[in-house]
Amino acid sequence: MNIHTLLMWLQKLIIKEGIFMQKITAKQENSVSRVFSHPFSSDFWLYAARELRSVRSLVLCALFVALRVALHAIAIPVGENLNIYATFFVNALGSMIYGPVLGLVGGLLSDTISALVFPSGIYFFPFAFIEMASSFIYGLFLYRARLGAWRVILSKFAVTAVCNLIMTPVVMYYYYITVLGKSYTLLSLPRVIKNVALFPLEAILLMFFLAAMQPTLVKMKLTPSGTKFDVKLNAKNIAFLVLLTLAAVAIVICYYTFFVTKK
């Protein structure tokens, strides 16, 4: 099957299934508009698991995987050795639409395909766990949720803390030890400072990006109408962002005090 045939099949599928402009019956309305205040609910995971059987969600996941692969090498420089990678916008948006369960699949595929298309060394499968975890975390916070600035900010903070500051150093350590046969500093001060410096800017950009996309997503029935929100950087939201940033700075200071100065 060549690319033209594949695109023609996808076009027919979209028209036949009404994938992007699906009409909702009265009986389905309550199900489609269901939102959750937290992921600690059996219904939340039931809805998330159902995305694996949805043709629309599978097609959308494939499209977002393709976007993540295409944007893999694109970075926006904001300072010396400081870059914002566009893939996290696509990652968060996709997980918000089809949830954490299908997000795991998307993360696995995007990392594997990116490694094949843009090889930067010997392929090491555990790196896929980082992409899977980031998609999973965004899905936990954003899927079928009543969105607010604090929720988006907290989702980015969780991804930065878990994926960038914890998982990435651990995977890099084992990659250097087992694959390259070299030593690797598990706790790197420049890495920590870089992530702390980028967090506030990335959180704000993500908040505005998702708010800009929401009206279209709601109109296309890709997200429940109850998830729509307006961006308002009020005093509470700014204070919350500053508090998380200060918490990250405190972690850097503790790291420098207990691990660097005592060497």
Phi, psi and omega in degrees: 000120180275177185296321181297317179296320179297317179294322178294320178297318180295321179296316179296321180296318180297317180291318183292316185271348184062045192298318187259343179230060187285130177279136186251130177280166181298323181291332182273347189300315181297322180293317183291324184272004183294129176235159182232143178276342179202161181274001183274059182214137179296326178295323178303312182287333175294315178296319181295321179291327180296337179299336179291340180257001181269122179299318180300314181293322179295319177294317179297319178299318178297320179294318180291326174298316178299319178295318180296322178293317181295326182267004187303320185264004182265126181227146178254110181287131178238002180172180180293120182061021177239116182227142173257121181267131187291346184296332184289334174296312181293320179300311181295318181295315180297314180295329177294328183278310187248006167087177185286330183289307177291335176298326176300318179294315179298320178295319178297314182293318183295320180291317182295314180293321178298322179294329179281321183280319180238069182294135179231023181150194179288131181293132181229109188304321182305339176299332179296330179298329179292314178295319179297318181295320180296317178296319180297316181294315177300321179296321179301319185274328193249339184289124179048043182244153172282101189288143175210166182302319183296324182291318179294316179299317181293325178296318179292323178296318180296318179295317179298315183290309186285310187278313186279321186263341182248301186291315183300311178300322181295314180295318178298321180299310181290331176295314180293320184287311188273326185263311184268343181068031181238164176276157181212135179281113184296318179251108183250119180299315178302322179296317181295314180297319180300313181293322178294320181292325183277336186305308182300317181294315180295323179296316180294316179298319179295322180297313180291324180296312181294323178295324179290327182277336188302314181304319179292318181295319178294318180297324181273006179062030178270337174224151179298149181297333180289353181269356183292139179210158176254141180285123177223106178275071179279180184299321181294317180293319179295318179297322179295317179296317179297320180298316179294321178296317178296324177297319178293321177297321179298323178296319179297316180297316178297318178300312183296322183290315189266339184247327184271308185291340182267001179285000000 
